[in-house]
Amino acid sequence: MTAGSDLPLVSVPRSKNPLASRRAESSGAKKQRNRGIQVFLAIVALVWIFPVGYALLGSFRDYAYTAKNGYMSFGGFTLDNYKNAWQQANFSHTMLNSAYITIPAVLLTLFLSCCVAFVVSRFSFKFNLALLGMFTAANLLPPQALLIPVYRMFRAIEVPFWFSDSGTLLNSYWGLILVNVAFQTGFCAFVLSNYMKTLPRELYESAVIDGAGVLRQFFTLTLPLCRPPLAALATLEVTWIYNEFFWATVLLQSGDKFPVTSSINNLRGQFFTDNNLVAAGSVVIALPTLLVFFLLQKQFVAGLTLGATKG
Amino acid sequence: MARKYKGIDHLTPVDRVVVGLMIAVPTLLVLWLVWVPAIGSVLLSFTNWDGIGPISSAKNVGLKNYTDVLTIYPPFVPALQHNLIWLAVMFLIATPIGMFLAVLLDREVRGSRVYQTAIYLPVVLSLALVGFIWQLIYSRDQGLINSVTGSSIDWYGDQRYNLWAALIASSWRHVGYIMLLYLAGLKGVDPTLREAAKVDGASERQTFFRVVFPVMFPINIIVLVVTVIESLRAFDLVWVINKGRNGLELISTLVTSNIVGEASRIGFGSALATFMLVISSIFIVIYLRIVMREQR
């Protein structure tokens, strides 16, 4: 869900990594068939990786060279595209903007969803399920359908200038951060509450007997125990909010506040587009998420499939 | 200070305030930024508010905006068609491919992990970026397809092709996502079920369709809902291509251009928004029923 475009899965994250190996048993004919499957999958994998590989290759090629010799040629390698793309798309600026938006949004989302999940799983109120439903459904509504009222409200709400230099929530980082938080809290709260329900109640019992109030139970008991789902959710949310396109495009109107993903059109020239430059820019934009992908793959997958199964 | 133990759920006055805040702050935020706007869109769709005067000047016009959308708004029918085509392609082509790849990957042939990684790599990319990456393949003058085939079709620009070009790019990402969800589901199927089917002499195909597939009912529904909602929310990809014009109209882009664009037609845009809300709520209810059942 861009933040919007990825949807959550359900249930309990206590299962082990869903992609963990299962022993494959093999025998004669089966071996033959597995060979076939292996070849087929290898081809599919190559096809799937191709667009990214092609972008990577193009990003290192000189435009004049490919214009003259075509893309089927070999040679003309250069790093200039990166230098030019970096300047043209103003990446040093937009990367910072992305950080200003993504980091607070992820922290706030995780904190608020921990709060909701804690109350819902720790105490049994009648309205718990309805509450959780309200949060989860919020995550699935099409953001475009909410645009008019959000846009109008943000334009009408005046805030001090130290808070937003536009004087309203529209065109301010905080407005965008809050919208992202509101949309993402549902999914995280749902996943976290499932996890917290698996924590043994005896833990709380002894904490209460020791005289720990709710706040202390939350900070010293629940949160440290929730490190695994929090790590997975943090990885996932960083990717989603970094990738978020729609709200950033419509709520931030001045180009100097755009995060990386929404300023993607800067790569296109007004009259002429240099595709090698576009390729280099795309690689730069993809880099943070690709790093997440390669370094935190396990967390990412775990987050996305969080207990698709009750393990 | 030792408190008298009055049971695990007993709350002191301070605790009550803390619990209240923990639930109230997030709830108010979500109500304010998601649910109030959702209701607002529905209400505005029955008014003629122009967005310029005060909101109190808006008059109730009944269903006029809806009849206008249907009768005097040419892009609506194409947009609806495109959304339906989008859904059909995702549901009938991309989703089954994702499922099929998951079933193959689940067999743990050598190198599964590597193949799986390659196939879900696009999932970490934003759809806006996916649009740009595919531009390198589709572009008229510098694109790969035209330089290999020698044709001069503008794949993103030509009305006859651009929807399909966008759908291929979108499927590229969707397949990986569905594959991942489904693979996780398959790993969770009780292995003894397969064993039992095998002992009973079922072929692998029979085992899958008669045993595994039915057991995965919740995952199947979730995959269905994910696909429908994603198709309805499709926006980023076509917006970066050409802001959803010229053969790429979608309901979501119509709503956006009616509000952000030059002509801000609030009531009208809200009628389109309400349409999206109604369809998505049907599937959200289905989704909630499935996932909440596990909660009880």
Contacts between the chains, C-beta under 8 A, distances in Angstrom:
chain1	res1	chain2	res2	distance
A	1	B	230	7.3
A	1	B	233	7.9
A	2	B	126	5.3
A	2	B	127	5.9
A	2	B	128	7.3
A	2	B	236	5.6
A	4	B	233	6.0
A	4	B	235	7.6
A	4	B	236	8.0
A	5	B	126	7.8
A	5	B	127	5.6
A	5	B	230	6.4
A	5	B	233	6.3
A	5	B	234	8.0
A	5	B	235	7.9
A	5	B	236	6.6
A	6	B	123	7.8
A	6	B	177	7.3
A	7	B	225	7.7
A	7	B	226	4.6
A	7	B	229	6.2
A	7	B	230	6.8
A	9	B	181	5.9
A	9	B	184	7.3
A	9	B	222	6.3
A	10	B	218	7.6
A	10	B	222	6.6
A	10	B	290	7.6
A	10	B	291	4.2
A	10	B	294	6.7
A	11	B	291	7.4
A	11	B	294	6.0
A	15	B	188	6.7
A	18	B	183	6.8
A	18	B	184	3.8
A	18	B	187	4.6
A	18	B	188	7.0
A	19	B	113	7.2
A	19	B	116	6.9
A	19	B	183	6.8
A	19	B	184	7.6
A	19	B	187	7.3
A	20	B	187	7.6
A	21	B	108	6.5
A	21	B	113	7.9
A	22	B	108	5.8
A	22	B	187	7.2
A	22	B	191	8.0
A	23	B	108	7.7
A	24	B	107	6.8
A	24	B	108	4.0
A	24	B	109	7.1
A	34	B	107	6.8
A	34	B	109	4.6
A	34	B	110	7.9
A	35	B	109	7.9
A	37	B	104	5.3
A	37	B	107	6.3
A	37	B	109	5.1
A	38	B	109	4.5
A	38	B	110	6.1
A	38	B	111	6.4
A	40	B	104	7.1
A	41	B	101	7.5
A	41	B	104	5.9
A	41	B	105	6.9
A	41	B	109	6.9
A	41	B	111	7.4
A	41	B	112	7.4
A	41	B	115	4.3
A	42	B	111	7.0
A	42	B	115	6.5
A	44	B	101	6.6
A	44	B	115	7.0
A	44	B	119	6.6
A	45	B	114	7.0
A	45	B	115	4.1
A	45	B	118	3.8
A	45	B	119	6.0
A	46	B	118	7.5
A	48	B	118	5.3
A	48	B	119	4.9
A	48	B	121	7.0
A	48	B	122	7.1
A	48	B	172	7.1
A	48	B	175	7.9
A	48	B	176	7.2
A	49	B	118	4.6
A	49	B	121	6.5
A	51	B	122	7.9
A	51	B	133	5.2
A	51	B	134	6.3
A	51	B	136	7.5
A	51	B	137	6.4
A	51	B	172	6.9
A	52	B	121	6.5
A	52	B	122	7.5
A	52	B	133	6.7
A	54	B	136	6.2
A	54	B	137	6.8
A	54	B	144	6.5
A	55	B	133	5.0
A	55	B	136	5.6
A	58	B	136	5.7
A	66	B	142	7.3
A	67	B	142	7.7
A	70	B	147	5.5
A	71	B	142	7.3
A	71	B	144	6.2
A	71	B	147	5.0
A	72	B	147	6.4
A	72	B	148	7.2
A	112	B	25	6.6
A	112	B	26	4.2
A	112	B	29	7.1
A	113	B	26	7.1
A	115	B	22	3.9
A	115	B	23	7.1
A	115	B	25	7.1
A	115	B	26	6.0
A	116	B	22	7.2
A	116	B	23	6.4
A	116	B	26	4.9
A	116	B	27	7.6
A	118	B	22	6.6
A	119	B	19	5.7
A	119	B	22	5.2
A	119	B	23	4.9
A	123	B	9	6.0
A	123	B	19	7.0
A	124	B	9	7.7
A	129	B	292	6.1
A	129	B	295	6.1
A	129	B	296	7.8
A	131	B	23	7.3
A	131	B	27	7.0
A	132	B	292	7.5
A	132	B	295	7.1
A	133	B	288	5.2
A	133	B	292	6.2
A	134	B	27	7.6
A	134	B	30	6.9
A	134	B	35	7.3
A	135	B	26	7.5
A	135	B	30	6.0
A	136	B	287	7.9
A	136	B	288	6.4
A	136	B	291	7.1
A	137	B	281	8.0
A	137	B	284	4.9
A	137	B	288	6.2
A	138	B	30	5.1
A	138	B	34	4.1
A	138	B	35	6.9
A	140	B	229	5.6
A	140	B	280	6.7
A	140	B	283	7.8
A	140	B	284	4.9
A	140	B	287	6.7
A	141	B	34	6.4
A	141	B	38	6.2
A	141	B	277	6.9
A	141	B	280	6.0
A	141	B	281	8.0
A	141	B	284	7.2
A	142	B	229	7.5
A	142	B	232	5.7
A	142	B	233	4.7
A	142	B	252	6.5
A	142	B	276	4.8
A	142	B	277	7.2
A	142	B	280	5.4
A	143	B	233	7.2
A	144	B	233	7.3
A	144	B	235	6.2
A	144	B	251	7.8
A	144	B	252	4.2
A	144	B	255	4.6
A	144	B	256	5.7
A	144	B	273	6.8
A	144	B	276	6.6
A	145	B	38	7.0
A	145	B	41	5.7
A	145	B	255	6.7
A	145	B	273	4.0
A	145	B	274	7.3
A	145	B	276	4.3
A	145	B	277	4.8
A	145	B	280	7.5
A	146	B	33	7.9
A	146	B	34	6.5
A	146	B	37	3.9
A	146	B	38	5.8
A	146	B	41	6.4
A	146	B	273	7.4
A	147	B	37	8.0
A	147	B	255	6.5
A	147	B	256	6.5
A	147	B	259	5.7
A	147	B	260	7.8
A	147	B	269	7.9
A	147	B	273	7.2
A	148	B	37	7.6
A	148	B	40	7.2
A	148	B	41	5.9
A	148	B	44	6.2
A	148	B	259	5.4
A	148	B	266	5.9
A	148	B	269	5.9
A	148	B	270	5.7
A	148	B	273	6.6
A	149	B	36	6.8
A	149	B	37	3.7
A	149	B	40	3.4
A	149	B	41	6.0
A	149	B	44	7.2
A	150	B	33	6.4
A	150	B	37	4.9
A	151	B	259	6.5
A	151	B	260	7.8
A	152	B	51	7.5
A	152	B	55	8.0
A	153	B	37	7.4
A	178	B	29	6.8
A	178	B	33	6.3
A	179	B	33	5.6
A	181	B	29	6.6
A	182	B	29	5.2
A	182	B	30	5.1
A	182	B	32	7.4
A	182	B	33	3.8
A	182	B	34	5.4
A	183	B	33	7.8
A	183	B	34	6.9
A	185	B	26	5.5
A	185	B	29	7.2
A	185	B	30	6.2
A	186	B	30	6.9
A	189	B	26	7.3
A	190	B	291	7.5
A	194	B	295	8.0
A	201	B	8	6.8
A	204	B	8	5.6
A	205	B	8	5.2
A	208	B	5	6.6
A	208	B	7	7.9
A	208	B	8	5.3
A	208	B	10	7.6
A	209	B	5	5.2
A	211	B	1	6.5
A	211	B	2	5.9
A	211	B	3	4.9
A	213	B	12	6.7
A	213	B	14	6.4
A	213	B	15	5.5
A	213	B	18	7.3
A	214	B	11	7.0
A	214	B	15	4.3
A	214	B	18	4.8
A	214	B	19	5.8
A	215	B	15	7.9
A	215	B	18	5.4
A	218	B	22	7.7
A	239	B	124	5.6
A	242	B	126	7.7
A	243	B	125	7.4
A	243	B	126	3.4
A	243	B	127	7.9
A	243	B	128	7.7
A	243	B	129	7.6
A	244	B	126	7.7
A	245	B	126	5.9
A	245	B	127	7.0
A	245	B	128	4.6
A	245	B	235	7.8
A	245	B	236	4.4
A	245	B	239	7.4
A	245	B	240	7.9
A	246	B	235	5.7
A	246	B	236	6.5
A	246	B	239	7.8
A	246	B	256	7.9
A	249	B	239	7.3
A	250	B	256	6.7
A	250	B	259	8.0
A	250	B	260	5.5
A	261	B	126	5.2
A	261	B	128	5.7
A	261	B	129	7.1
A	262	B	128	7.6
A	264	B	128	5.3
A	264	B	129	6.7
A	264	B	132	6.1
A	264	B	240	6.3
A	265	B	240	6.7
A	267	B	132	7.0
A	273	B	139	7.4
A	273	B	142	7.9
A	275	B	135	7.1
A	275	B	136	5.4
A	275	B	139	5.9
A	275	B	142	4.2
A	275	B	143	7.5
A	278	B	132	6.0
A	278	B	135	6.4
A	278	B	136	6.7
A	279	B	136	5.7
A	281	B	132	7.6
A	282	B	129	5.9
A	282	B	132	4.9
A	282	B	133	5.4
A	282	B	136	7.9
A	285	B	126	8.0
A	285	B	129	5.6
A	285	B	132	8.0
A	286	B	124	8.0
A	286	B	125	5.7
A	286	B	129	6.0
A	286	B	133	8.0
A	289	B	124	4.4
A	289	B	125	6.3
A	289	B	126	7.7
A	290	B	121	8.0
A	290	B	124	6.7
A	292	B	124	6.5
A	293	B	121	6.6
A	293	B	124	4.5
A	297	B	117	7.1
A	300	B	124	7.0
A	301	B	120	7.8
A	301	B	180	6.5
A	301	B	184	7.9
A	304	B	123	7.5
A	304	B	177	7.8
A	304	B	180	5.9
A	304	B	181	7.4
A	305	B	180	6.0
A	305	B	181	6.1
A	305	B	183	7.7
A	305	B	184	3.5
A	308	B	181	6.1
A	308	B	184	3.7
A	308	B	185	5.0
A	308	B	188	6.3
A	308	B	219	6.1
A	308	B	222	7.9
A	309	B	184	6.4
A	309	B	185	6.2
A	309	B	187	6.5
A	309	B	188	2.1
A	309	B	189	7.7
A	310	B	188	7.0
A	310	B	294	7.6
A	311	B	188	6.5
